[in-house]
């Protein structure tokens, strides 16, 4: 009887599981496409292995091995044992954003392993140490990941979401008077948000420095300040000091763009004074 039971269990064990796959309890996906480096044990055929890797590549979260086993059985008519019974799969970009406490508007656009690993496998998360000395800055940064078994270096590209404006139609250098109706607002991510124009408040004080095609973003390099006051021109000035508000006429003794200080001469008193250009043929004294 014992011999019969032993043969029975041997037979059923072999018939239920044609092969076995084992992966770490925690899998942090670095690459979009996974490879066989994620396995701690695998004696399955290429067909089963490739199907498993394909599922892992598009999956994240807390996963029951039974779901994968049932899927492979239904898809390939193969029975595979997957360990552990429950495992966790993370996208590295989301995982490290949370662990590094990056701001909500900061994203990790790309991440890669210097050691060409498709994933980082861990038996538990509590023994992981993550360091990034410059992740408060945007651009390409290095992340050091220490576990009880190894130290891994990752390269990450950090970007921030911000507002930009793009041309609604082709704009040539003949557009000397830019207006807000020529542009539309959009939110993008980039590693250099400082390169983009973030407001159209002073658009009438700018002019194009190059041709803009429809869809091109309005950047600081695509515009230059216009000369609003020319030397020798008669201009209007406003005097705003100590609660006093006076207006008058003056002659510009130099040229200036928006926000620049120039010397002017009061036409009544002939006195010279410094003023700030605040518009076309207009300055303010503060």
C-alpha positions as CSV (number, residue, x, y, z in Angstrom):
1,X,0.0,0.0,0.0
2,X,2.8,2.4,0.9
3,X,4.5,1.6,-2.3
4,X,1.4,2.4,-4.3
5,X,0.9,5.7,-2.5
6,X,4.5,6.7,-3.2
7,X,4.1,6.0,-6.8
8,X,0.8,7.9,-6.9
9,X,2.3,11.0,-5.3
10,X,5.3,10.9,-7.5
11,X,3.1,10.6,-10.6
12,X,0.7,13.4,-9.5
13,X,3.6,15.7,-8.6
14,X,5.2,15.3,-12.0
15,X,1.9,15.7,-13.8
16,X,0.8,18.8,-11.9
17,X,4.1,20.7,-12.3
18,X,6.0,20.4,-15.5
19,X,8.6,22.9,-14.3
20,X,9.3,25.5,-11.7
21,X,10.0,29.3,-11.7
22,X,11.3,31.2,-8.7
23,X,11.9,34.9,-8.4
24,X,12.6,37.3,-5.5
25,X,9.7,38.4,-3.3
26,X,10.3,42.0,-4.4
27,X,11.1,42.8,-8.0
28,X,12.0,46.4,-9.0
29,X,11.8,46.7,-12.7
30,X,14.6,48.9,-14.2
31,X,14.1,48.1,-17.8
32,X,10.8,47.9,-19.6
33,X,11.6,44.5,-21.1
34,X,12.7,41.9,-18.5
35,X,15.2,39.1,-19.0
36,X,16.3,35.9,-17.3
37,X,18.4,37.7,-14.8
38,X,15.3,38.1,-12.6
39,X,15.1,34.3,-11.9
40,X,16.6,32.7,-8.8
41,X,15.6,29.4,-10.2
42,X,14.1,28.4,-13.6
43,X,13.9,25.0,-15.3
44,X,11.1,25.8,-17.7
45,X,11.1,25.7,-21.4
46,X,11.9,28.8,-23.5
47,X,8.2,29.1,-24.4
48,X,7.1,29.3,-20.7
49,X,10.0,31.5,-19.7
50,X,9.3,34.0,-22.5
51,X,5.6,34.1,-21.6
52,X,6.4,34.7,-18.0
53,X,8.9,37.5,-18.8
54,X,6.3,39.1,-21.1
55,X,3.7,39.2,-18.3
56,X,6.2,40.5,-15.8
57,X,7.2,43.3,-18.2
58,X,3.7,44.7,-18.3
59,X,2.7,44.0,-14.6
60,X,3.1,45.9,-11.4
61,X,1.7,45.5,-7.9
62,X,1.1,42.7,-5.3
63,X,0.6,39.6,-7.3
64,X,-0.6,36.1,-6.5
65,X,1.5,33.3,-8.2
66,X,-1.7,31.4,-8.8
67,X,-3.0,34.0,-11.2
68,X,0.2,33.6,-13.3
69,X,0.0,29.8,-13.1
70,X,-3.6,29.8,-14.3
71,X,-2.8,32.3,-17.1
72,X,0.1,30.2,-18.4
73,X,-2.0,27.0,-18.1
74,X,-4.9,28.6,-20.1
75,X,-2.5,30.2,-22.7
76,X,0.1,27.5,-23.2
77,X,-1.7,24.4,-21.7
78,X,1.4,24.0,-19.4
79,X,1.5,23.6,-15.6
80,X,4.2,25.6,-13.9
81,X,4.9,26.2,-10.2
82,X,5.8,29.8,-9.4
83,X,7.4,30.8,-6.1
84,X,6.9,32.7,-3.9
85,X,3.2,32.4,-3.6
86,X,2.9,36.2,-3.4
87,X,5.4,38.6,-4.9
88,X,5.6,42.3,-5.5
89,X,6.5,44.0,-8.7
90,X,7.5,47.7,-8.9
91,X,8.3,50.1,-11.7
92,X,11.7,51.5,-10.7
93,X,10.7,55.1,-11.7
94,X,7.8,55.1,-9.3
95,X,9.6,53.2,-6.6
96,X,12.6,55.5,-6.4
97,X,10.5,58.7,-6.8
98,X,8.7,57.7,-3.6
99,X,11.8,56.5,-1.7
100,X,13.7,59.7,-2.6
101,X,10.8,61.9,-1.6
102,X,10.9,63.8,-4.9
103,X,8.4,66.6,-5.3
104,X,5.0,65.9,-7.0
105,X,6.0,67.8,-10.1
106,X,9.3,65.9,-10.5
107,X,9.4,62.7,-12.5
108,X,12.1,60.1,-13.3
109,X,11.8,60.0,-17.1
110,X,14.4,57.4,-17.7
111,X,16.3,55.0,-15.4
112,X,19.0,52.4,-16.2
113,X,21.5,50.2,-14.4
114,X,25.2,50.7,-15.0
115,X,25.5,46.9,-14.5
116,X,22.9,46.2,-17.2
117,X,20.4,44.6,-14.9
118,X,16.8,44.5,-16.1
119,X,15.5,44.4,-12.5
120,X,16.6,44.6,-8.9
121,X,15.5,41.6,-6.9
122,X,15.1,41.6,-3.1
123,X,13.9,39.1,-0.5
124,X,12.8,42.0,1.7
125,X,12.6,45.8,1.4
126,X,13.7,46.7,4.9
127,X,17.4,46.1,4.2
128,X,17.6,48.4,1.2
129,X,19.5,51.8,1.5
130,X,19.1,54.4,-1.3
131,X,21.3,57.5,-1.7
132,X,21.3,60.3,-4.2
133,X,23.2,63.4,-3.2
134,X,22.0,65.6,-6.1
135,X,18.4,64.3,-6.7
136,X,17.1,67.7,-5.6
137,X,18.4,68.9,-9.0
138,X,17.1,68.1,-12.4
139,X,19.0,66.3,-15.2
140,X,21.1,63.1,-15.1
141,X,21.8,61.9,-11.6
142,X,23.4,58.8,-10.0
143,X,21.5,56.7,-7.5
144,X,23.3,54.3,-5.2
145,X,21.3,51.3,-4.0
146,X,22.8,49.2,-1.2
147,X,21.4,45.8,-0.2
148,X,22.9,43.1,2.2
149,X,24.3,41.4,-0.9
150,X,25.4,44.1,-3.3
151,X,25.8,47.8,-4.2
152,X,24.2,48.9,-7.5
153,X,24.5,52.2,-9.3
154,X,21.6,53.5,-11.3
155,X,21.5,56.5,-13.7
156,X,18.3,58.5,-13.6
157,X,17.0,61.4,-15.7
158,X,15.0,63.8,-13.6
159,X,12.5,66.2,-15.1
160,X,9.9,68.6,-13.8
161,X,6.4,69.4,-15.2
162,X,5.8,73.0,-16.0
163,X,3.8,75.3,-18.2
164,X,4.9,76.3,-21.8
165,X,3.4,78.1,-24.7
166,X,3.6,76.9,-28.3
167,X,2.9,78.7,-31.6
168,X,-0.6,78.1,-33.0
169,X,0.7,78.8,-36.5
170,X,4.0,79.5,-38.4
171,X,5.5,82.8,-37.2
172,X,8.2,84.6,-39.2
173,X,10.5,87.4,-38.1
174,X,8.0,89.8,-39.7
175,X,5.7,89.3,-36.6
176,X,7.0,92.4,-34.9
177,X,4.0,92.7,-32.6
178,X,3.5,89.4,-30.7
179,X,0.1,88.8,-29.1
180,X,-1.3,86.2,-26.7
181,X,-3.7,84.9,-29.4
182,X,-0.7,83.5,-31.4
183,X,0.1,81.0,-28.6
184,X,-1.5,78.2,-26.7
185,X,-0.7,76.9,-23.2
186,X,0.5,73.3,-22.5
187,X,2.0,71.3,-19.7
188,X,5.2,69.4,-20.4
189,X,8.1,67.9,-18.5
190,X,11.7,68.8,-19.0
191,X,15.1,68.9,-17.2
192,X,15.5,72.6,-18.0
193,X,12.2,74.5,-17.3
194,X,14.2,77.7,-17.0
195,X,14.7,77.7,-20.7
196,X,11.0,78.3,-21.5
197,X,8.8,81.4,-21.4
198,X,6.4,80.8,-18.5
199,X,4.2,84.0,-18.9
200,X,2.8,86.1,-21.7
201,X,2.4,89.1,-19.5
202,X,5.1,91.1,-21.3
203,X,4.9,89.5,-24.7
204,X,4.4,92.9,-26.4
205,X,7.9,93.9,-25.2
206,X,9.5,91.0,-27.0
207,X,10.2,90.1,-30.6
208,X,11.1,86.8,-32.3
209,X,14.8,86.1,-32.8
210,X,14.1,83.1,-35.1
211,X,11.4,81.5,-37.2
212,X,8.8,79.5,-35.2
213,X,7.0,76.7,-36.8
214,X,3.5,75.7,-35.7
215,X,3.9,73.7,-32.5
216,X,7.3,75.1,-31.6
217,X,7.7,76.1,-27.9
218,X,8.3,79.7,-26.9
219,X,11.7,79.6,-25.3
220,X,14.0,82.3,-24.0
221,X,16.3,81.8,-27.0
222,X,13.5,82.3,-29.5
223,X,12.8,85.9,-28.4
224,X,14.7,89.0,-27.6
225,X,13.6,92.2,-25.8
226,X,12.6,95.0,-28.2
227,X,14.2,98.4,-27.9
228,X,11.3,100.4,-26.4
229,X,13.0,103.7,-25.9
230,X,15.5,105.2,-28.4
231,X,18.2,107.8,-27.6
232,X,17.0,111.4,-28.4
233,X,13.3,110.5,-28.3
234,X,10.7,112.4,-26.4
235,X,9.2,110.1,-23.8
236,X,6.6,110.1,-21.0
237,X,7.8,109.5,-17.4
238,X,6.0,108.7,-14.2
239,X,7.4,109.7,-10.8
240,X,6.3,107.3,-8.1
241,X,8.1,108.1,-4.9
242,X,7.2,108.7,-1.2
243,X,3.5,108.6,-2.1
244,X,3.9,111.2,-4.8
245,X,2.6,110.5,-8.3
246,X,3.7,112.9,-11.0
247,X,3.8,112.6,-14.8
248,X,5.7,114.6,-17.4
249,X,7.8,114.6,-20.5
250,X,11.5,114.0,-20.9
251,X,14.2,113.2,-23.5
252,X,15.9,109.8,-23.5
253,X,19.7,110.1,-23.2
254,X,20.1,106.4,-24.1
255,X,18.2,103.5,-25.5
256,X,16.6,100.9,-23.4
257,X,14.6,97.6,-23.3
258,X,11.9,96.7,-20.8
259,X,13.3,96.8,-17.3
260,X,16.5,98.5,-18.1
261,X,17.7,101.8,-16.4
262,X,18.4,104.7,-18.7
263,X,19.2,108.4,-18.1
264,X,16.6,110.9,-19.1
265,X,16.4,114.7,-19.1
266,X,13.3,116.5,-17.8
267,X,12.2,118.9,-20.5
268,X,11.0,121.5,-18.0
269,X,13.9,121.6,-15.4
270,X,16.6,120.2,-17.8
271,X,17.7,118.0,-14.9
272,X,19.0,114.5,-15.5
273,X,17.7,111.5,-13.7
274,X,17.8,107.7,-13.9
275,X,14.5,105.9,-14.8
276,X,13.4,102.3,-15.7
277,X,11.9,101.5,-19.0
278,X,8.3,100.2,-18.5
279,X,6.8,100.4,-22.0
280,X,7.2,101.9,-25.4
281,X,8.4,105.5,-25.1
282,X,7.6,105.2,-21.4
283,X,9.7,105.2,-18.2
284,X,9.1,105.2,-14.5
285,X,11.0,106.8,-11.6
286,X,10.8,104.9,-8.3
